[in-house]
């Protein structure tokens, strides 16, 4: 890497980032600039020639650009759980997206940093999937959190986290394609974008891609604001800057999946000259393999603090840098309410994926993801028989239990080479590493959600019991190779007092039925329908349908509970059955009538609500879509102007901010960063908004070559005062 100061390298981005510092700190400041739902392909420095991201590109050129960093978790909350603990989220049972469980209380990074004298702030995101107080571990946490807080003492080093949602999936799903601005105004042309091979080439997919890249350009301006502020505050020479996404991209087959498109993230670290020795010779682009559990020990190492022994991650910078790793892993628990655990391991060249419930399709509905126009229209394209590409149907078809890819030759993971004799040795090696990972990390991902809802952390409870994980892991691993010869053992497991053992026995028998290896299920299956284990009963009903007992199975799956509703487990299996080759025989008119009644009970006819109601209604709606009774995965409501903004703000994934219309031209928001992506699409005139005497937002009109358009120029940075940003 060149030793040129950052100020020179960022000149092309219009920045002046330098000038030295008056601080005499003995430890560096550490600034995390995190974004959401974004893969490396969204930035120029990672090879995208369609976007303009000069600030981020220059930061990469002046710092260390990591080319092989993986989020480990496939969604935001498990990813952040890895980051904040320095451990794989599955070790503490934190990999289940958007579900809080009891976890150990002394495993969180900010506690160690504060004990070492750091002032620790976090502006807005703390979804760590724990019952612990996620905000108490920070000196300041929330919309007003900033390293410029007067509470930070003179020369006190800071660890500060800022998060932007400008690339979040909510941006794409909040506006249908006919409400979006002309992408030419942003220098983007959807027709010229190179689509990955696993998606259909339809206008809605291209629009979603372009819309996401537009967000990346907004992110570039957001990063520039912080670099400018560090210079103004004379903090630049003492501040190490991290820039990364919480997981891979939100476009189809990204967020929520263990493919590279779901876990591979952009990752840049800039160390100013004063602290460049902490890079230990690393510079420029590097293929070093890194996972999110490595971030916590790395931050501690940069601060001169030895990482605690329990942390599974390894420091890749600083005083306690470890040797590079040979392997990195990815962990998936669920898609919305659908439990479908997967694991993946890569050495950078090869990738092995194991799907522990292989009969569950990727196309099981995630209400949030299927709110994007591209996903909706992909549904319609596939179900209408118009998919021209051979790989596009892959999402809707039953999985292979194991997948193996050569990432050098097949970066989009299309060609599964599990049956290639030339790959046998590499497959054996990575399969062995995956098996070791489960055992070494104490992976809790094979316990059901209900089992984790205990006041005592599950990992501690099992430790005190002397729990034997080996039987559970062997049973879960059996699904990839189960044969009828295992039936006596599986039938024995159905009578186990352990719920997780009974469940995985059912999964194995389901796999036998799904692959046509058995014509009937054990008689004990019928008895499972009458148990008080809804997860097990619903799963068992699936195999009963496939083996000639659909009448009693469908009667169970369509029977409402005490609240008058079908539970999520039943809806999952009903949706799964719509994708079976003989689905028509299961979905009699009586069954269809039951599902129609659920859809008709949705007064809003939308997929989103603050209470999570949308998940229930949209799951039923997707069943009718798959049965060709409805068009589109959701009711696509044409939204425009402020109403679209209100819709986005009500979304359950945006609860951390609220929006109020106080005047047609004035918007009041708790966190302007969070809503920037929507504000750009509101037809506003000049408007100034104040809250508690603080300027939050100013709209003006700017004339340029393309005409006059709304143009936000002033926002609250959370830096102690308002700052100007031009985009």
N, C-alpha and C positions, 0 to 999 in steps of 0.2 A: 504494500500500500504506500502511496506517496505520503510524504510527511508534511505536505502543504497544509497550512492551517485551514480550518473549515470555512473561514470567511472568504478565502479565495475560491474554493470549490463551489460555494453556494452563490457566487456572484451571478452566475448564469440564471439563477432562479430569482434574481432581483433582491437578494438578501444581503445584509451586512451582519455577519454573525461573528463577532470577535471583539477585540478591544481590551481583553484582559479582565481580571477580577480583583477586587479589593479584599476578598475574603481570604483568610488564612486557615482554612479548614484542614483538619488532619484526615478527614474522610470525605469521599466524594458524595455529592448529591446524586440521586438516581431518579430519573424521570421516565415513567412508562407512558407512552402514547399508544393506547390500544384501540383497535377498530373491530368491526364485527363482520362475520359472514363473508370473508374475502380470501380468495386464493392468490398466489403469487402472480398469476397471469393477468391480474388487473393493473399492473404497474409497468412503466416503461423499463425500469432497471431489471425487470425479470423477463423482458423480451416482448412486451406488448407495444407494437408500433402504432396503435390506434388511439392511445390515451396520452394526455399531456399531464405528467406528474413530475415537473422539474425539481421541486423541492425534495421530494422523496428520492428521486434519482441521484441528486447531488449528495444527499445524506448518505446514501449507499456508497457512493464513490469515495466519500471522505471517511467512512467508517468500515465496519465489517459487514458484508452482506452474506448471510447464511442461506444456503440453497436447499438444505435438507432438514428443515425444522417441522415437527409434527405436533399438533395440538394434543394428541392422545385421545382426548374426548372429542366426540363428533358434533357436540352442541355446546352452547355457551356455559351452562352451569357445571357440567362435568369438567370442561376445560379449565374453568376458573378454580374448581376444586383441586385440580392437579397443581395449578400455579401457586395457590395460597398455602398448600401443605407440603409441597416438595415430594409428594407421593402419588402413585396412580390412584385415581378416584375410586376404583373398584376395591382397593385395600380397605377403605373405610365405608364402603357401600354408598359412595357419593356419586356414582356414575349414572344414576337414574335421573334424567333431565326433569328439572322443575319439581323436585320432591325433596323435602327436608327431613333428614334422619338424625338420630342421636349419634354423635361422633366424639372422639376424644377432644378435650378442650385445650390442650397444650400443644397443638400441632400447626399453628398458624404463623406465617412469616412476619407480619407486622409486630407481633409480640416480641420477637427476637430483635427486630430493628429498633423498637422503642427502648428496649432494655439496654441497647448499645448507645443510646443518646440521640437517635434519629427522630425527627418530627415527621410523622407519617400521615398522609392524606389520601383520600380516595374520592374522586368526583364521580360518583353515582352507582357503579355496578358492584354488587356484593352477593351475587347469587351462587353461594358456595354449597348448596344442598346440605346444610347442617342446621340443627336446632340451636347451636351456639349463637350468641349475639354477634351478627356479622359486622355490625358497625362499631361495637365497643372496642374492637382490636385496633381501631384507628384513632389518632388524635383528632382528626376531623374527617367526617364522612357525609357526603350528600352534595346537593347542588352548590353550596358555598365553599366546599373544600378547596383549599389552595395552598401552595407552598409560600405564598405571600401573606398568609395570615399573620397578624401582629402577635399571635400567641407563639410563633416560632421565634426563638431567641436569636440574638445576633450571632452569626457564624455557626449556628446549629445546622448540621447537615439534614437534608430532607430526603425522604422516599415518597414520591408523589405519583399517583395513578390518575390519568384522565382517560375517559372513554368517549368515543364518538360513534353515533349510530347512523352516520351518513351513508354507510354501505349495508346497513341492516336489511334483512329480507322485508321488513315492514315498508321500506321505500317502494319496493317493486309491487307488493300486493295491495298497496293503498290506492293505486291508480291503474285503471284499465288502460290499454294501449291508446285509446282515443282521447284520454285526458292528459297525455304527456306532451311536454314541449317538443318543438322541432329539434331533434338531436344535432342538426347542422349548426345550431347556435352554440353548441359545445364542441364543435369540431369532430363530431362522431357520425359515422355512416353505418347504420345497421346492416345494410346490404353488403358491406365489405368485410365484415367480421368473419373470422374463421371459427366456425362452430365445431365443438368436439363431436366425435363420431357417434356418441351414444344418445344424442338427442335428434329429433326430427327437425328438418330445415323448414320451419313454418314461421310466418311473420311475427307471431307472438313470442316465440323463443328469441328471435333476433332482437325484438324490442326490449325484452327483459335483459338480455346481455348488454345492450347499449345503455340501458337505464342504470344498470349496476356499475358500468364503467364511468358513467357520469358522476356517480357517487364517489368513485375513487379520485376524480379530479377535485371534488369538493374537499376530500380528505387532504389533498396536497396543500390546499390553502389553510386548512385547519392546523397542520403540522407547522406551516410557516409562521403562524401566529405565535406558537410557543417558542420557536427559535428566536423570533424577534423579541419576545418578552424576556427570555434569558439574557439576551444582549443588553436590553434596556436596564434590567435589574443587576447587571454585572455579575451574573451567575454562570455565564457560559463556560468559563475556564474550569469550573468546579463541578460541572454537571455531565454525567454519563446519560445518554439518551437511548432508550429502547423504543423501537417501533415494530408492532406486530399485530396480527389479527387473532381473535379468540378461537377460530377454527377455520376450516376451508370455506369455499364459496357457497352461497345460498341457492345458486342455480341448480337445475335438476341433476341429481346424483352427487350433490355436494353435501351441504349441511345435513347431518344426521346419518351419514354413510361412512364406512371405513375405507372407501376408495381414497386415492390420493387427492381427488377433488374435494373430499370432505375433511381431510386432516392436514394436508400440506399447506403451510402458511408462509406469507412474507415475513421476514425477520431481519431487522437491521439494528446494529448496535454502534453508536458513535461514542468514542472515548476522546476527550480533549487532550492536547499534548501533555498536560500536567499529569494525566492519569493513564497515558497510553502504555506505560510499562505493565499495567494490569492485564493487557491483552496477551501478554506472554508470547509475542511474536506473531500472533494472528493478524491478518490484514487482508484487504480486498475481498474477493469471493472465496468462500470455503464450502466444501461438501461435507464438513463435519456433521455427523448425525446427532441431532438434538431433539429432545421431547420436552413438553411443558413441565414435567416434574423436575427438570434441571434448572428451571428459572429461580426457584427459591434458594437452593444452595449457591447458585451463581451470584445472586444479589448479596447474600451473606458473605461470600468470598470476596466480592468487590469492596465490601465494607470492612474487610479484615476480620471477619467473624467465622470461626470454624463451624461448618454446618453440623447439626446434630446427627447422631448415628442413625436415627430412625428414618431420615429422609432417603428415599429410594433414588431420587435424582442425583446427578453428579454435576458439580460446578464445571463450567466450560470457560470461565474467565476468572481472574483474580488470584489471590494468594493461595487458595486451596483448590486450584484447578486440578481436575482428575484427568486420567487418560481418556482419549476418545472412546466412545462406546461402539460396539460392533452391531448392535441391534436396537431398534425402537419399536414400540408397540402401540396399538390403537384399541380403544375399548368402546363398545356401543351397548347400550341397555335397551333403549326403547325408541319407537317412533310414536310420539304422542302417547296414547293409552295402550299401544300395542307393544307387548313385551317380546323382544326378538334379539337376544344377546348375540353379539358377534365379537371376534377378536382378530387382530391382524398383527403381523410382524414383518419388518423389512430390514434388510442390511444395506439399503440404499440402492441396490441393483435389483434384487429379487423381492417379491412380495407374496406372502402366504396369508390367506383369509380363511377362517373357519366360521361357519354359520351353524350355531348349535341347535336352532330350530329351522332346518333348511326348507321345510314346506311352507314357510311364511314368505310371501312375496314382498319385494321392495315397494310395490304399488299400494300396500296397505295405507289407508288414508292418514296423513298428518294434516289436520285442518289448516294449520298455519301455512305450510308449504304449498298445499293445493289451493291457496288463495291467489297464487301468482298466475297471471294470464297464461304463461307458457305451460305450466302444469295442467291447467284446466283444458287447454286446447290440445295438449298431448294426449290426455285422456280421450278426448273426442276423436282425435286422429287414429289412435290405436283401436279403440272400440268400434270405430267406423270402418276399420279395415283399410286405412289409407297410409299406413307406415311403409314407406318404400325401402328404408334401410333395414338390413337384416338384424342389426344390433338394437334398434329402437324398441322392439318388443321385450327385450331382456328384463326390463323393470317389472313387467306384468306377468312374467312366467316363473314357475317354481324354480327355486335356487338349486344349484349344486351345493353339496354340503361343504366342499373344500374348493378353493380356487388358488391358482398359482400363476403369477405374472412375471415376465421379464420387463421391468420398467424402462430399461434402456431401449428396447425395441417396441414396447407397447405401453407408452406413458399413460394412456387412458384406460388401461386394464380391460381390454376387450377380449383378448385371446387367452382363454383359460387353458393352461398347459399341464393340468394335473395328470393327464394320461400320456404325456410325452416321455418316453423312456430316457431321452437325453437329459431330462430335468429331475430324474428320480433322486439323485444324490442331494441336490439342492432342496428338494421338497422334504426329504427325510430330515435334513439339518434344520430347516425352519420349523417344521412340525415339532421337532424335539425342543427347540427353543420356546415355542408357544406353550408346550406342556410344562416346561420348567417355569415359565413366567407365572402361570396360574398358581403353582405351588409355592414359589418363592415369595410372591406378593400377597398370598392369602386372599385370592380373588373372591369377593363376596357376591359377584354378579350372578350366581346361580341360585341364590335365595330370592324368593318372591317378594314383591313389594310389601305385602301384608306382614311378612316376617321381619321386616326391618323397622316397622313402626313400633319400636319399643323404647321405654325411657332410658334403658342402658344401651350404649353402643353395641351393635351386634358383634363386632370383632372382639370386644371385651367379654361379652356373654359367652361366646363360643370358646374363647381361651379358657375361661374359668371352668367350663364344662369338659375341657379336654377333647373337644370335638375332632373327629377323624374326617378331615377334608377329602382324603384319598378316594373313598367310596363315591362321594358326590362328583368329584372331577372325572373319575373313570366313567361314571354313568353319563355325564354330559358329553364326554369325548366319544362315547360309543355311537352317538347319533350319526356320525359321518361314515360309519362302517357297519351298522347294525344289520344282522341277518336273522332269519327265522329261528336259527339255533339258539338265539339269546332269549326266546320267549319264556322258557321256564324261569330263568333268572328274573326277567322283567315282571312276570306275574307275581313272583315272590316279593319283589320290591313294591308292588301295588299295595301290599298289606303292611308296609313299614310304618312305624309311628312317626317318622320324620316326614313332614310335609314336602320338603324339597326332594326327597328320594321318590315319593309317590309321583310327584309332578314330572320328574325327568324319566321315570319309567313310562308314563303316559306319552311323553314326547317321543321316545324311542319307538313305541308301538305305533304311534301316528306316522312316523317316518316309514315304517314297514308297510303300512296301509297306503300311504301316498305314493310309494314306489312300486306298488303292486306285488309285494312279496308275501302278503297274507290276504286271504279271502274273508276272514272273519277275525274279530277281536276277542280277547279272553272274556269269559262270561262276567268277570268281576267289573268290566267296564260299565255295564248297565247300572250296577250298584253305585258307581261314582256319581251318577247324575243326581242321586238323592242325598249327597253329602253336603256339609256346610263349607266346602272348599270350592268357591266359585271358579277360581282359576283352573283347578284340576278338572272340575266337571265340564266346563266349557271346552277345554282342550280335548277331553275324551269324546265329546259329542262329534268332533270333527272326524275322527277315525270311524266312529259308528256310521256316519253318513257315507263314507267311502266304502264301507263293507256291508252294505245292504240293510242297515238299521236306521235309515234316515228318518222314518216317521217318528220314532220316539226321541231321536236326537233333536230334530227340528222342533218338536213339541217343547223340549226343555229350553232350547235356545230362544224361543219366542215367548216364553212365559215371563210376565212382568214380575218384578220383585215387590216387596212391601210398599215401596214408594211409587208403585204404578209404572215403573220404567224397566227397560232392559239394561242390565249392567254392562260396563265397558267390555268385560271378557266375552259376553255373548255377542255383542256387536262386532268384536274383532273376528270371531269365528264365522259369523254370518257373512261378513265382508270377504273373508278368506274363501269361503265356499262359493261365492259368486264367480271366482276365478277358476274353479274346477271345471274340467271338460264337460261334465254332465250336470252343471249347475241347475239347468232347467228342471231336472227331476226333483231337486230338493225344494225349490222355491215354488210351491204350490200357490194357488190363488189365496188360500187362507194365510200363508206365510207372507206373501206380498202385501196383503191387506194390513197385517200387523205393522210392517215396516212403513207403509204409506201413512199410517196413523201417527207414527213418530214424527215424520217429516211435516205433516199437516199441523202438528202441535207447536211448531216453531213460529211464534208470532212475527218475528222479524224477518224470517226467511234469509238470514245471513249466517255466516259461519263463525262469527267472532262475537264474544261478549266478555265482560269483565269477570263474570262468575264461572267461566268455562263451559257455559251452556252450549256454546258453539260446537265443542268436541262431540257432544252427544247427538245433536241434530245433524251435523255434517256426516257423522259416521253412518247414520241411517240413510242420508241422502246419497252417499257414495254407493251404498248397496243398490239403490234404484238406478244410479248411473251405470253401474256395471251390468245390470240387467236390461239396459237399454230403454228404461222407462223415463229417464230424465236426460237432458243434455247438460253437459258441464258438471264439474265436481261441486260447484257451489252456484248459488244464484248470483250471477254477475250483475251487480247493481251499478248502473252508470252513475258515477259520482263526479262532482266538479266543485270548484271553488272551496269555500270554507267548510262545506259539509264533508268533503273528503278529508280535510285536516281533522275535523272532529272525529270522524270514523277512525283514523289512525291513532288518535290520542286515547280512544276508548279501549284500544286493543289490550288484551291481558298482558302482553309482553311489553307494554309501555306504561305500566302502572307507576313507575317512578316519577312520572311527571303528569301534570294536569294542564288543561288548556281552557281558557274562558274567553268568550267573545265579549269585550267590553265596549267596542265601537267597530264599525265596519273596517276601519283602517288601523286598528290597534289590537294587538295580540299580547296577552299576558301569559308568560310561561315560566315555570319554575326552573327549567334548565333549557336555555336556548340552544345549546349544542345538540341536545337530543331531538329537537324539532326542526333544525335547520333544513333538513332534507325535504320537509313538507312545506315550509314557509315559501320556498322558491316558487311554488306553484299556486300561491294565493294571489288573486288580483287585488293587490293593496296599493294604496297611494301613500303619500308621506304620512307617517304616523310614529309618534314617540310614546313609548311605554315606560312608566316608572313604577317601581314597587319598593316601598319602604325607603323612598328617596333615592333609589339606585336606578340608573338607566339600564334597561334590559335590551331594548331592541329599537332600531330605527330603520324605517323603510324609506327609500328615495327612488326616484325614477332616473335611470341612466339611459342616455341616448348613445347608441353605437351603430355600427354599420348595418346591423340587423334590425334596428328600430328601437323603440322605447319599451322597456320591460321593468317589472318590479325588481328591485336590487337591494338586498339587505347589506348594510355596511357596518352597523354597529351591533355588537353582541356582548353579553356578559361572558367573559372568559373564566369567571371564577378566580381571577387573578387579583382581585381587590379593587379593580376599576374596569371601566369599559374599554374595549380595544377595537380598533378598526381592522376589518378584513374585507378585501376585495376578491370576488370570485367571478 
